[in-house]
Amino acid sequence: MIRAACVAALISLLAAPALARPVRASSKDFTESVILGELIAQVLALRGIPAEHQAELGGSPLVFEALRSGEIDAYADYTGTLTGELLRDAAVENLADLRAALAERGIGMTEPLGFNNTYILGVPRELGERLGLRTISDLRGHPELRLGFSPEFIDRGDGWGPLSAAYDLPQTDVLGVEHAFAYEALDSGRIDVVDLYSTDAEIRAYDLIALEDDLGFFPRYDALILYRLDTAREIPGFARALAALPGRIDEAAMIAMNAAVRLEAEEEAVVAARFLESTGLADAGAEADALESVETRAARLARTAREHAVLVGVSLAIAILVAVPLGVLAANRRAVGEVVLAAVGVGQTIPSIALLVLLIPALGLGAPPAIAALALYSLLPIVRNTHAGLVGIDRGMRESADVLGLRPADRLLSIDLPLAMPSIMAGIKTAAVINVGFAALGGFIGAGGFGDTIFRGIRGQRNDLILEGALAAAALALVVQGAFALISRLLIPKGLRLRSR
């Protein structure tokens, strides 16, 4: 008995690390994926497996790579996306082939959830009826039409390039339009044709014509859940819990859930809980519980403000530790200084989104790549102002220090840096204020902060959320400026403060 108890205790201790963290369900950056991510997290929680939903991590390649690397444990994707985009080099003819190709990459998959969310091209009904547009082939006769496609669709292996070749389409005026803005762009007349998802509730709400894929170009996009096989081995019941969803979500149910979020501004968590309750996967009251757990605006502002402040504060601290010594080096070594100033200038020109994506393989998703990118963007103003402050010191002051016999290090700490402090502080303040704005892009990779609220507002076409995030960022920038005004009073001697005005 004692031996059996010891064995049981040892097994429980060994299993504890697997359950120490919640399972990380995730989603791409569009409404349906977020709803499916909520369904995954909630169905796991209902079966006693702690789970959290890291929403809107980005496009298909980004989220798929996050699953492969272990950043997340599960998310929903589509067969057409997997075969035509993510596993383009694999020989996949059926679901068995797809399962085998994924298993080679350490990924498992469930059976299809029950609906096919294929790509379609859509046009406003008035335009379609006037020009007689019913199929994609009908576009051949109208080269003047303005096309607006999501950037992902433009670049996909099953997207615009191969589609235009297959149909021999003549249109060349193709504008990149994020999916969240496509309907508004159509409604305002800025574009004529967009790529849509067949389960979008807005197709009916905006009275659009879905053009028939008469050549059968698009494959089926059956939704299913991908998960890490390592997670399934580590956590008993994980794969069995995910198996509760396949076959239960038909196209009508998915359209209804999308409509509740996109058209009625309901929370994804509430919509997911209502569905689970309606299908018997959750007990009565799940929707009410989800509604009670929805974050209030005040709580959301407090959380995102903390996250945003951490992004800005940590990145600025790293930048100061690197940039001030670089500025000192640049001021004291002219040849080296030119190289340093040129290098930090080039770093500032790298597009922020590109830099974030490039940092993900090394630093993963979330705050680390965002902090690294913000630190890099902070270098230029701090290095330049440190350099300018030091080279601008009166030569007579330096000669006096030399006459007094001060060593270079003592002169730097006692005379040069204090005299250059107004310029250095101005550079740090500039970097801090710029970082407050740039940090919002962290929402693109799940870094938190006001960017999460802004991107959620963009996806759901909710101006209140966009304004909430934007105004909060502006308010934080004002707070940062005020804080640095006080810090400057403490660090800069009064005489230098007066002289620097």
Disulfide bonds with the S-S distance in Angstrom:
none
